[in-house]
């Protein structure tokens, strides 16, 4: 028998290092959280001013360049952050590999679909479509 078959699992993986995927995920989640702080505060303080406003006023507010860009950044950061958070929950609490993969794919597609739909609606309003 060769030496490779006689080694333990720990012996086979020692020195290979990590896959480094966890660090990327961790950084992405922290950066989206940091981005959501000012964007969320901006949205929380500016959007309530539209309560009771007519449709034309709301469209004009959303169509201004700053509000369009800030809302788009908010939508992108929010859905990406939500997808990253749900991924961690699924990886920690869904134990069957087939179910885990299915739910992870569904979460990614749902976040992407909802983000694209939101951005489409935003751009349609911003450019008067």
N, C-alpha and C positions, 0 to 999 in steps of 0.2 A: 504494500500500500504506500501511496505517496504521502508526503508530509501534510499536504493540504487536506486530505480526508481525515487525518488524525487530530486536527486542530479543533478547538471549541469555537462556537459562534463568536465569542468575544475576541478570540485570537485572530479570526478571519477579518474582522472589521476594524481592529485596532490600527490606528495610523491612517485610516482612510479619510478622516475628518467628517464634518457634517455636510449635508446637502446644501446648506446655506439658504434654504428657502424660507425658513422661519424668520430670519433676520429681515429679509425683504418684506415679508408680510407684516412684521412688527413695525417697521419704519413706515410703510404705506398707511397703516392704521393710525399711527401717531400723527403723521403729516396731514391726513385728511381731517383728523380731530382738531388740529391746530388751525387749519383752513376754515373749518366750520365755526370756530369761535367768533371771529369778526363777521363772517358772512351771516351767521345765525343772529347775532346781535343787530346787524344792519337790518335784516329782514324783520326781526321782532319789533324794531322801533319804527320802521317805515311802512310796513304793510297795514298795521292797524289804522293808519291815517286814511285808508281807503274804505273803511267801514262806513256804509251809508252813501258812498259815492256812486254816481251813475256809471254806466258801462263805458261811456266815452272817456270819463276821467280815469278810470282804471286802465283802459287801453293806452291812454296818453302817458300815464305813469310808467307802465311796463315797456312802452315803446321808446322811452328816453334811453340814449346810449348807455349811460352809467347803470341804470336799473336793469337793462337787458343783459349786459355783461355780468353784473353782480348776481343776477338771478340764475344765469346759465352756470356760473361757477358754483353757486350754491347747490344747484341740482346735480351737477357732476360729482362734487365732493360728497354730497349726501348719499347718493345711490352707491358710489364706490365704497364709502365708509360702511354703509349698511350691509353691503355684500360681504365685505371683509369680516365684519362682526358675526354675521350669520354663518359664515364659513367656519369660524372657530367653534361656535356652538354646535354645529352639525358634526364637526370632527371630534368633538369631545363627548357628545351624547348619543349619536347614532352609531350603533355597534356593528350592524351587518354591512359588509363591504358593498354589496349590490345596492342596498338602500342608501348608504352613505353617498355613493357615487351618483345615484339618481337624484337625491336631494341637492347635492352640490351643483350638479348641472342645472337643475331647475332654478336654484337661487341665482346662479350666474345669468341665466337667460332672462329671468324675471327682472333682475336689476338692470340689465342691458335694455330690455324692451321698455320698461317704465321710464328709464332715463332718456331713451330716444324719443318716445312719445312726448315726454315733458319738454324736451328741447325743440321738437317739431312745433308744438303748440306755442311755445315762447317765440320762436322765430316767425311763425305765421302772424302772431300779434305784432311783433316788432316791425315787420316789413309790410304790414297791412294786407296780408294775403287772404 
